[in-house]
Amino acid sequence: MIGARGSVATTAVAGCAAMTAGLHAPTGMVTETAPFMDRGLPTLSSLVFGGHDTTSCPLPKRAEELAAGGVLPHGLPSAAHAELAAADAEIRPGGPQPGDARTDEELIDAFTADLRDFVRRRGLARAVVVNVASTEPLPADGAERLPASSLYAAAALRAGCPYVNFTPSSGLHHPHLTETARASGLPYAGRDGKTGQTLLRSVLGPMFAQRALAVRAWSGTNLLGGGDGAALADPAAAAAKNAGKERVLADTLGSAPEGEVHIDDVPSLGDWKTAWDHIAFDGFLGTRMVLQTTWQGCDSALAAPLILDLARLTSRAHERGLSGPLPDLAFYFKDPDAGAPAALGEQYAALVDFAERLGGGPAPTGRGGGGPESGPSAGGSA
Ligand SMILES: NC(=O)c1ccc[n+]([C@@H]2O[C@H](COP(=O)([O-])OP(=O)(O)OC[C@H]3O[C@@H](n4cnc5c(N)ncnc54)[C@H](O)[C@@H]3O)[C@@H](O)[C@H]2O)c1
């Protein structure tokens, strides 16, 4: 994981340990439901975590902080201490750090070497690179250097790893990487996880359209704190996020309605987000009506199971030899790959179809790199 010491990453590692130990049910994990059984996805117990981060706060301490904020259940940081410490030992310094004099090429090389080393030392069948780092501002036109998210994405391709972008940052979408991605022969998916306000919009937008109700304006406000709230206080980073939220409406309603989305950083809310939508619409004979929704979610608890789902699905896609963008995973993203439907119901149908195509066969259980004891499809990592 890129951003492996952040809230989402920490919750994913602690949550995977909790489910594996039978301490918590897999609530929120789509890949633990019936249509995804017997599709050969790597088991949760076979996942090995590692990654990059620019901060040095150890994962067990980060988990304690999240438990104090009510994000993780009380007692989980100590129950999952061994798994958190093991993942922490696999986190390498991210970049570029302030004053980092390395060129783009040197940074890509360093990240590639870390990924290859992780796979080799741990004897993994494959590694999936998942970007859960802080949202970057939109890259300036004509900027000479690649944004950090694109450096990591380039390293993933160079190391032969499938790539998932859970953030609105450029990642593989950077024009300098389009050709490399196409030629890589690797599967990749993105971008920006759909966990709250946009999830709701992708259900409600089609409802208005199908009922022939005329949406006049759709306005939204988000209040959140935590690292994500702080990063999105930068208007350039918020612009990257809001573009995805607004696109869902244009795609499901046929045109963008009046109204904007705002993101306010409220540090005392921590990871708890309130998203309010106000939808003004016309009914029969032009009768004016309003729907208001208030979503109060814990961002990391919503995102973490999706990270595990995406790692498992992309790992299996790689094992099956799939390559290129995976629009079938649009169910998970605000700004999915071209060719994906925009309505959540259709996205879910496409996902179930995709799982069927991933094929049957026993789920891999071991961690070996394809040796005789571990079986050819063993191992998986995020
Ligand atoms: N529901 C959700 O939580 C949700 C939904 C969609 C998208 N996202 C995105 O997921 C990302 C993570 O969210 P979070 O709440 O965990 O944020 P966070 O601030 O807690 O964690 C981000 C981590 O990224 C690290 N980081 C920053 N720059 C880096 C770099 N160059 N290299 C390596 N690491 C770097 C930070 O040190 C931090 O540990 C954000 O971009 C957010 O927008 C989250």
The ligand as an ORCA input file, in Angstrom:
! r2SCAN-3c Opt
* xyz 0 1
  N     -13.720      6.563      2.642
  C     -12.452      6.839      2.521
  O     -11.727      6.789      3.489
  C     -11.870      7.193      1.185
  C     -12.679      7.170      0.052
  C     -12.098      7.481     -1.179
  C     -10.765      7.827     -1.242
  N     -10.027      7.866     -0.124
  C      -8.633      8.299     -0.240
  O      -7.769      7.392      0.411
  C      -6.588      8.114      0.800
  C      -6.196      7.735      2.219
  O      -7.125      8.251      3.139
  P      -6.743      8.222      4.706
  O      -7.943      8.665      5.440
  O      -6.092      6.931      5.045
  O      -5.658      9.397      4.759
  P      -4.464      9.556      5.816
  O      -4.083     10.990      5.760
  O      -4.818      8.967      7.123
  O      -3.292      8.654      5.197
  C      -2.557      9.011      4.072
  C      -1.127      8.482      4.250
  O      -0.404      8.773      3.040
  C       0.919      9.082      3.424
  N       1.611      9.771      2.325
  C       1.501     11.054      1.923
  N       2.330     11.295      0.873
  C       2.968     10.128      0.612
  C       3.947      9.726     -0.344
  N       4.427     10.567     -1.269
  N       4.387      8.448     -0.312
  C       3.910      7.561      0.604
  N       2.986      7.894      1.526
  C       2.521      9.157      1.528
  C       0.736      9.935      4.690
  O       1.939     10.011      5.431
  C      -0.371      9.153      5.401
  O       0.163      8.178      6.282
  C      -6.885      9.597      0.575
  O      -6.286     10.034     -0.630
  C      -8.380      9.616      0.456
  O      -8.855     10.711     -0.327
  C     -10.527      7.546      1.086
*
